Amino acid sequence: MSWAERLGPCPAFSSQQAPAMDVCLSSAQQPGHREEGLSSPGGWLEAEKKGASQKDSTGAALEESNRIEASLHSLQKFVPTDYASYTQEHYRFAGKEIVIQESIESYGAVVWPGATALCQYLEEHAEELNFQDAKILEIGAGPGLVSIVASILGAQVTATDLPDVLGNLQYNLLKNTLRCTAHLPEVKELVWGEDLDKNFPKSAFYYDYVLASDVVYHHYFLDKLLTTMMYLSQPGTVLLWANKFRFSTDYEFLDKFKQVFDTTLLAEYPESSVKLFKGILKWD
C-alpha cells in the first residue's frame, strides 16, 4: 500500500529556511556550489566516493574512508524513486543545518507539521531526553527529518517506512549524518502490523524510544498502526507521538491510544494544530 493510497490529496507545505549550510554537508552540496550530476542521489554518491579517495593515506583518513565506503554501500541498498522533480528544503535543529530532499509527488517525501514540531521538542528537551547512545526507532520516517535530528543528538536510530519511501529516506539520512554523528542511522522496511515478529523479534530488538509524527490521518490502517506501536514498546520504552489533528478519526485513535498507553500531553502547537504525546505501554 503506497503513501498516496494511504493519505489522499496532498496539502501545500512549507519549510524553515536557515541562513548557512552546516559543516556536515560537503561543499558540493552547498548553494551556489553545484557540480554536474549532484542534483541526483547518484551524483552525490559519486562525489562522496571521489572525496573519500582524495584523503591522505593516514590511519585516521583510512578509517574515515572505510566509514564513508560502508555508508555508501548501505546507501546503495535502496534507490530513490525517480520523481520528475525534487526540492532541497532547509531546516535547522540541534545546532545543525539540515537539507532534506523532498518531492510533492509522494506523501512519504514531504516533511509534515508533526515532524517539525517533534524536532523542536527534541531540540528543546535534549538534556532531559538524553538521546546519547539511546536506541531509537522511528515509525513512518518519511524523508527522515526526525531521525536525522535524533541522530545528531547522539541516538542509534532505526528509521522505518514503506518500501517505496526508503530510497529517498536513506539518501537524506546519510547526506545529513555522514561524518557528523556518533552513530549512522539504519533504514528498515516496516509495514504496520505485518511480519513484526519476523523483522523485529523482541529477543533481538529493544528501543529506548519509539518516535512517530503525523502517522495518524484518514486511512484504513489505524488499528495496524496501534498494534505496531504496542509491539515495539517494551518495559522502559517511551513513545513520543506528534500529530496534526485534522479529522474526527484522529481523536478516535487518540482514545484507543489512551486505553493501552499511559498518556501525557507534552506540548501543543496551536499554529499548526499539532499535539505531542508521551506514551508508556500499560502492562497491567
Secondary structure, 3 states (H helix, E strand, C coil): CCHHHHHCCCCCCCCCCCCCCCCCCCHHHCCCCCCCCCCCHHHHHHHHHHHHHCCCCCHHHHHHHHHHHHHHHHHCCCCCCCCCCCEEEEEEECCEEEEEEECCCCHHHCCCHHHHHHHHHHHHCHHHHCCCCCEEEEECCCCCHHHHHHHHCCCEEEEEECHHHHHHHHHHHHHHHCCCCCCCCEEEECCCCCCHHHHCCCCCCCCCEEEEECCCCCCCCHHHHHHHHHHHCCCCCEEEEEEECCCHHHHHHHHHHHHHEEEEEEEEECCCCEEEEEEEECCC
